[in-house]
Amino acid sequence: MSGTILEIQNLSKVIKERYLLKNIQLNVDKPGVYGIVGRNGSGKSVLFKAIAGLLVPTEGTVKVFDENIGKGKFPNNFGALLDTPGFLPHYSGFRNLKLLASIQNRVTEEELREVISFVGLDPDDKVAVRKYSLGMKQRLGIAQAIMEKPKLLILDEPMNGLDESGVNDIRKMVLDFKRQGMTILLASHNAEDISLLCDVVYKMDNGVLTIQS
């Protein structure tokens, strides 16, 4: 895919006279893993929601693959794990993903089974999602984010709720995605995740984004 992957210019979000994002500038023009670090409430998740088209900025623009995002326009070739994954609690993981996949009809049942297996879950498991552990929900959330084979992927604290084995599995997945030519925006509180996975690291502090390395 040619052109710029992500272009953010003069992006600000103000609520009740408080800047949640302040004059963000970001340009991503080649695949890789881009880390964003910062304390809770620093603006990381707000930025991710703006990129996903879930939040209309007060000022500025977001472009994904050269298309403007926001005001009812959502990115193409895009997947995201934002906040705690929300699924229909009485359905199985497979049925949840099948319902989501039916919106755009880009994914076959066989591909759904493959992606569920890829994240370490059993596509034939009939257990309702309400009985999943937090780690299992995280894995299913990642499956949802990648099932349509996005070119740009946002992972907001994907290691939450995972044991050491699960963390290692997700790290391996991220590196696999990178080798496949995907662009990943990753937020993690774990410094080891950032150092092992990221090509470029940004810091978010009080809504201001600066490059760290």
N, C-alpha and C positions, 0 to 999 in steps of 0.2 A: 504494500500500500504506500503510495507516494504522498508527499506533503507532510505538514506538521501534525504530530500526533495530538498534542495538547498545547493550546496557547491561551494564557490568561493575562488580561491587561487591565490594570487599574481596578481590580476587583475589591469592592468593599460591601460589607453588610452591616447596617446599623439598626439596632432595635432599642427603643427607649433611650436614645442618645448615647448608647454604648456601642462601640465598634467591636463586632464579633470577628470581622475580617477587615483589614485596613490596607488598601492599596496594594493588593497582591499582584506580583508579576511572576509569571512562570512560563517557561517555554521548554517543551519536551519534543525533540525532533528525531530521536532514535530509540529503538527498543532497549529495555534494561529494567533494573529494579531501582526505584526512586523512593528512598525512605524519608518519612516525615516524623520527627520526634518533637515531644513537647508534653508538658504536664496536662492533666485533665482540665478541660475548660479553656485550653489555649487557642482553640479554633480549628483543630485538625478535622474533626468530624463535620463541622460546618463547611469547611472547604470541600470536603469530599461530596457532601450533599449538593453543593453548588455545581460541581463538575457533573454529577449524576442528573442534573436538571430538576432536583427535588426542592430547590431553594432559589428564589428569584433574588438576585443581588440588588443592593441599593444603587450601586454604581458599577461600571466596568462590564467586561465581556468574558465569556468562556467559549472557546472553540475546541471541539473534538473532531479530529480528522477534517479540519477546515470548515466545519458546520457550526453555526451559532447554537448554543444550548440555553435553555430557559424559556419561561412563558409558554409552557406546553410542548416544548421541543426537547426530546431526550436523545442521548447519544446513540449512534449505531455502533456495532462491533464493540460492545461494552458490557462488562459484568461487574458486580460489586457485592461485597459483604460489608454491610453497614449496620452498626448497632447489634443488638441481639437478633439473630435470624427469626423471622416470624412465619410460622407455618400453621396450617389447620391442624389442631392438636389431636383430633380423633382419627386422622388418616395416617397411613404408613408414609415413610419417607418417599418410596417410589411413587405412590399416588399423589403426594404433594407436588413432586417434580413434574409428573405427567400433566397435572392441571396447569401448572405454570407454563410448561412447554407448549400447551395447546393454544396459548395466546397468539404465538407467531408461527407455530407449526414448522419450526426449523429443525427439530430434533426427533429422531425416530425412537421407538421404545428400546431398541437394541443399544442405541447410543446412550440413552438414559441409564440402562443397566451398566454399561461400561463406565460411565462417569461416577456412578454410585460406588461401584467396586474400586475405582481408582482412588477415591478418598477414604477407602478402608471400611465401607459399610456393605451390608448384604442387601442386594436389590430384591431378594425374595423374602426378606424379613417383614412379617405382617404386623409387628409391634407398632402401636400408635406413637406418633411423635411426642405426645405428652409424657410418655414414659422414657423418652431418651434422656441420657445424661447431657450436661452442658457441652461436654466434648463431642458427643455424637451430633448434637444440634449444630455445633460449629462446622463439623465435617459436612453435614447436609447443606449448610449455608454456602460452603465453598463449592459443593457440587452444583448448587443452583447458579452460583456466579459464573461457573466455567462451562455449563452444559451447552451453551450456544457458541462455544469456541471464540470468545471475544479477542480482539486485538489489544484492548486496553482493559485492565483489571484493577479494581480498587479493593484492597484488603485492609479493613480497619480493625486492628487488634485480632488477627485470625488465630492467635495461639491461646486466647482466653479459654479457660476451662479444660485445657489439654494436659495430660500427663507428659512425662519426658519422652515417651515413645511417640505420642501424638505430635508433640512439638517437632521432633525429628522428621516425622512423616510430612508435616506441612512445609518445613524448610526444604525438604527434597522436592516437593511439588513445585514450590516457587522457583527453584533452580531449574526444574524441568520446563516450566512455563517460559522462563527466560531463554533457554536453549531453543525453544520452539519459535522464538521471535516475538513473544508477547511483551507488552509494556505493563509493568506492575507498579502501582503506587501503594506503598506499605507503611502503615503506622503500627508501631510496636513500642511497648514500654521496656522491652528486653534489649539491653545494649548489645547482647550477643547476636540476637536476630539481625539487628541493623548492621553490625560489623561483618557478619557472615554473608548476608544476602544482598546488600545494597551497593550499587555502583556510585550513586550520588546521594548525599544526605542533606536534607533541609531541616531547619529548626523553626517551629512555630511558637511564638510567645506573644500573648495578648493580641492575637489576630494579625501579627506581623510575621511574614515568612522571609527567612534569610537562608542563604546557602551555608552549609556547615563544612562540606567536603566534596 
